[in-house]
Amino acid sequence: MRDAVSAPDAEGTPRRTTRRFPRITRDTARPEGGGRAARGDAPAPARQWPILAVLSAVGLGLLLTALDVFRFGTILIGAALLAGCVMRWILPDVGMLAVRSRFTDMLTYGVLGVVIVLLAMMAQPNPWLEIPFLDDTLHFTVR
């Protein structure tokens, strides 16, 4: 018999919950596209190749930045995030690269990638990209 404070668990069996916290989440849904990126019998690195590719590129970018190749290193970091955005859009299963919904992941990876690449291109000295209204805004606010 089910009482007023019972709630079914993941298997459907009623479990006693408290009256104080009746809506506690007991289980979470896997993110869309969060399945393995390769067969189940493949070794672990092969199953998670999308996140490993992005993390490897970010690691190389950080290494280049540490070795005083700042602009190329940060552009590589931004490009890795943009590649993650593209993989999240194209591939049906991306393993641990899927964190949230597909739209949210793509928006997050894409915006961060574009911002990092633009900031790297605007870095001083000798910026590759100059945006005049940003320079005017800086001079207006720092007077």
C-alpha positions as CSV (number, residue, x, y, z in Angstrom):
1,M,0.0,0.0,0.0
2,R,1.3,3.4,-0.9
3,D,1.0,6.2,1.6
4,A,0.9,9.9,1.0
5,V,4.6,10.4,1.4
6,S,5.8,7.6,-0.8
7,A,7.4,8.2,-4.2
8,P,8.6,5.6,-6.7
9,D,12.3,5.2,-7.3
10,A,14.0,4.6,-10.6
11,E,12.7,1.0,-10.7
12,G,9.1,2.0,-9.8
13,T,9.2,0.7,-6.2
14,P,7.6,3.1,-3.7
15,R,10.2,4.5,-1.3
16,R,9.5,6.6,1.8
17,T,10.3,10.2,1.5
18,T,10.0,13.0,4.0
19,R,7.1,15.4,4.0
20,R,9.6,18.2,4.3
21,F,11.4,17.6,1.0
22,P,8.9,15.9,-1.3
23,R,10.5,16.9,-4.6
24,I,14.1,15.8,-4.2
25,T,15.6,14.7,-7.5
26,R,16.5,11.0,-7.3
27,D,17.9,10.5,-10.8
28,T,19.2,12.6,-13.6
29,A,18.7,12.2,-17.3
30,R,21.8,11.8,-19.5
31,P,22.5,14.8,-21.7
32,E,21.3,14.5,-25.3
33,G,24.1,13.0,-27.3
34,G,25.8,11.8,-24.1
35,G,26.2,8.2,-25.3
36,R,29.6,6.6,-26.1
37,A,31.3,8.0,-29.2
38,A,32.5,4.5,-30.1
39,R,31.4,0.8,-29.6
40,G,31.1,-0.4,-26.0
41,D,33.9,-2.9,-26.4
42,A,36.3,-0.3,-27.6
43,P,39.0,0.9,-25.1
44,A,38.0,3.9,-22.9
45,P,40.1,6.5,-24.8
46,A,38.4,5.5,-28.1
47,R,35.0,5.8,-26.6
48,Q,35.7,9.4,-25.5
49,W,37.7,10.6,-28.5
50,P,35.7,13.9,-28.9
51,I,36.5,15.3,-25.4
52,L,40.1,14.0,-25.7
53,A,40.6,15.8,-29.0
54,V,39.3,19.1,-27.5
55,L,41.3,18.7,-24.3
56,S,44.5,17.8,-26.2
57,A,44.2,20.9,-28.4
58,V,43.5,23.1,-25.3
59,G,46.5,21.5,-23.6
60,L,48.7,22.2,-26.6
61,G,47.4,25.8,-26.7
62,L,48.2,26.3,-23.0
63,L,51.7,24.9,-23.6
64,L,52.3,27.3,-26.4
65,T,51.0,30.1,-24.2
66,A,53.4,29.1,-21.5
67,L,56.3,29.0,-24.0
68,D,55.7,32.6,-24.8
69,V,53.8,32.0,-28.1
70,F,50.7,33.8,-26.6
71,R,48.7,34.7,-29.6
72,F,48.9,31.3,-31.4
73,G,48.3,29.4,-28.1
74,T,45.2,31.3,-27.3
75,I,43.9,31.1,-30.8
76,L,44.4,27.3,-30.6
77,I,42.4,27.2,-27.4
78,G,39.5,29.1,-29.0
79,A,39.7,27.0,-32.1
80,A,39.5,23.8,-29.9
81,L,36.3,25.2,-28.3
82,L,34.9,25.9,-31.8
83,A,35.8,22.4,-32.9
84,G,33.9,21.1,-29.8
85,C,30.9,23.2,-30.9
86,V,31.0,21.7,-34.4
87,M,31.4,18.1,-33.1
88,R,28.5,18.7,-30.7
89,W,26.4,19.8,-33.6
90,I,27.3,17.1,-36.1
91,L,28.0,14.0,-34.1
92,P,25.0,12.1,-32.6
93,D,27.0,10.8,-29.6
94,V,30.0,12.7,-28.3
95,G,30.5,11.0,-24.9
96,M,31.6,13.3,-22.1
97,L,31.7,16.3,-24.4
98,A,27.9,16.4,-23.9
99,V,27.3,18.2,-20.6
100,R,24.0,19.9,-21.1
101,S,21.4,20.0,-23.9
102,R,22.8,20.1,-27.4
103,F,21.7,23.8,-27.9
104,T,23.3,24.9,-24.6
105,D,26.5,23.1,-25.3
106,M,26.8,24.5,-28.7
107,L,26.0,28.0,-27.5
108,T,28.6,27.8,-24.7
109,Y,31.4,26.2,-26.7
110,G,30.7,28.6,-29.7
111,V,30.5,31.9,-27.7
112,L,33.6,31.1,-25.6
113,G,35.5,30.0,-28.6
114,V,34.7,33.1,-30.6
115,V,35.4,35.4,-27.7
116,I,38.8,33.8,-27.0
117,V,39.8,34.0,-30.6
118,L,38.8,37.6,-30.9
119,L,40.6,38.6,-27.7
120,A,43.7,36.8,-28.9
121,M,43.6,38.7,-32.2
122,M,43.1,42.0,-30.3
123,A,46.0,41.4,-27.8
124,Q,48.7,44.0,-27.6
125,P,51.3,44.7,-28.9
126,N,50.6,44.9,-32.6
127,P,47.0,43.6,-32.6
128,W,45.8,41.7,-35.7
129,L,42.3,43.1,-35.2
130,E,41.3,46.6,-34.1
131,I,37.8,47.4,-33.2
132,P,37.5,51.2,-33.0
133,F,34.4,51.5,-30.7
134,L,36.2,49.4,-28.1
135,D,39.1,51.7,-28.0
136,D,36.8,54.7,-27.8
137,T,34.9,53.0,-24.9
138,L,38.1,52.4,-23.0
139,H,39.3,56.0,-23.4
140,F,35.8,57.3,-22.3
141,T,35.7,55.1,-19.2
142,V,39.3,55.6,-18.0
143,R,39.6,59.4,-18.4
